[in-house]
Amino acid sequence: MNRKILESLSSNRVVSALHSAPTPRWIAFIADAAIVAFISLMIFLLPADQFAPGASVRQMSYLLVVGSFVLMNLLTGNFRSIVRFSVTDDLFKAMKYVAASGTLILAMSCAYAYFASSHTLLVGILPVVIICGLVLCIEMLAHITVKYVYRELSNYRQRREPVIVLGSAINSLSLANTLKSESDGHFNPVALLSLNADNSIKKVNGLTVETFDPETVGEVFERYHCRTLIFLQNHLDLMRSGFSDHFISRHIKLCILNQIDEFNLNNEQQDQADISAHVRNVKIEDLLGRPVIKNDNPHIREAVSRNVVLVTGAAGSIGSEIVRQIARLGASEIVLLDQAETPMHEMQLEMQKNFPNNKIVLFVADVQNRKRLEQVFLRFRPRFVYHAAAYKHVPMMESNPSEAILTNVKGTKNLADLSLQYGVEKFVMISTDKAVNPTNIMGASKRLAEIYVQSLFNSARKRRGDDNCTRFITTRFGNVLGSNGSVIPLFRKQIENGGPLTVTHKEIIRYFMTIQEACSLVLEAGCMGNGGEIFLFDMGKPVKIYDLACRMILLAGLRPHEDIKIIETGLRPGEKLYEELLNDKETTIPTGNDKIMIAKVRKYNFDEVARRFEDLIELAENGNIHDMVLTMKEIVPEYVSNNSVFQDIDRELHHKSSFSDAPEAATSEEYAHQQVSAKPENLN
């Protein structure tokens, strides 16, 4: 359309009118009737022998034609279509309306000829065909013209962002057409980017089809003055495989359409659909890792459904997702236990909205308070307990070690003892990869919790037998994407503030898993566990945090070190360069799920563990940090502090060991291995 025409039209009230509410239906109805009346009048003024003779009869024929079209317009609802949003369904509706009108006219004409004993139809077949054909052509022309004019004026006025849509299949084309047609949209699709190298189609519905070539893809976007690629959910696995780097490295913004039923809307819904609102920028969580692990184990539903489930730490990132998944599985009652008041309230509102038919109970409690915990077991008698409550922030626990012991160790002990006492069927504890060869208080406290749960089960099974014993199960995995306190929300906030991004060490690596798949595997491991196992999850490939920072900056449309700086701050207290999922003394056993393995770990004598844990908890309660950490290191000899004030205790233990056992000094790593083999007479 001519640019001057666009400017003149966009400067007056035309565009404002087009962007206002749809034209009242009665106006559309009158316009349709006027079109029919005008066309019919033109036809009836022509001399022809296709009409019954006589002026009065011809007037009757004219009224019959107009009346039939008006009646069928009302019955078919053709006038309800919003012309500026016309789609194929609207054109089919117009065809049905015209065909029904023509059929009615001929039927009435035949009836007149029969009852009037006339040899001539009131309206002949040829005039009916001509009138119907002209009405349909004008209807279609009006739809197409108004829609095109509206779209061009709308794009010019709103300055929509030009985008390229990935793919040339029907779904991608539907997305492009919908984005182009919607009112008040934000995007103007200018081309399709085909992944088919043999694609011979050059143009589809006015959109040029470009073939993807990693060498020239940047030139394609420059040619269309476009910096954004939009793709559908079905291309997400391709993007995760590294395909996204072709665009990220060229500073092309990636957007994804959330999975909604936008292409299955009826006409009335489509009139008001705002597809742009469902398009969002791609986040690093979308691209990390691997295809989502799908859990289709029917035994999980059978186990959880119609039972009471207790989830501790229910307001946290892991606990809340466990609650959501259990709610979908049909648990009869879910008890949410947490001490965080505001997050618990938000969780309650979410559950009321998304799971109104589930019975949800909020129980505010601190896992350190055994008496308060006993009330929940007495009142609700849970069959399954998922224990996610824990302190997990490494540097913070390094500064507050007694709280790590009181929550992570004493809290776990309280819940495990009560679960055994009140006949819970399964107790599933959430652990961490930081429990393997721990270098910090948090990791060591979680390893202590693992030891207590496992040794309690082994002792109870000997006394009670398999049938009467609570099955204690531990699940161990690495970082989850987007969890509270994780690095990704921190980087995102730093980018929003203009940087810099802080990385503790350029070589530091971590394993990542989405919260949804981690919790799904927790439920499956809990279902398959017979008691005493420590389940490990396939965490995929490790991710270098420095590379993660660079990709997040690029995803934001910025340049690392130019727009946003990345600085190294040094390892934090208790932090190590890489996390492990297995101790070097451990091996794994496969399970029926290739994403889940069982760790074979050393076993501890429960009576000795119980005695040492009582001492440890008493030291924590009294604030005797030195002796508390010393006891932790004696129980978990592989716990060797790193970048921490507690390295002095390692040297103290090393000094004692040097005088009592060895003539030569040993490194801290050698000391840890010495302790692994030296401690069994105390704890084995």
Secondary structure, DSSP 8 states (H G I E B T S, - for coil): --HHHHHHHHTSHHHHHHHSS---HHHHHHHHHHHHHHHHHHHHTS--SSB-SSHHHHHHHHHHHHHHHHHHHHHHTGGGS-GGG--HHHHHHHHHHHHHHHHHHHHHHHHHHHHTT-SS-SB-HHHHHHHHHHHHHHHHHHHHHHHHHHHHHHHHHHT-EEEEEE--SHHHHHHHHHHHHSTT-SEEEEEEEE--TT----EETTEEEEE--TTTHHHHHHHTT--EEEE-GGGHHHIIIIITHHHHTTT-EEEEE-S--GGG--HHHHHH--GGGGEEE--HHHHSSSS------HHHHHHHTTSEEEEETTTSHHHHHHHHHHHHTT-SEEEEEES-HHHHHHHHHHHHHH-TTS-EEEEE--TT-HHHHHHHHHHH--SEEEE------HHHHHHSHHHHIIIIIIHHHHHHHHHHHTT-SEEEEEEEGGGSS--SHHHHHHHHHHHHHHHHHHHHHHHH-GGGS-EEEEEEE-EEET-TT-HHHHHHHHHHTT--EEES-TT-EE-EEEHHHHHHHHHHHHHH--SS-EEEE---S-EEHHHHHHHHHHHTT--BTTTB-EEE----TT--S---SS-TT-EEEE-SSTTEEEEE-----HHHHHHHHHHHHHHHHHT-HHHHHHHHHHHSTT----SSTTHHHHHHHHHHHHHHT-SS---HHHHHHHHHHHSHHHH-
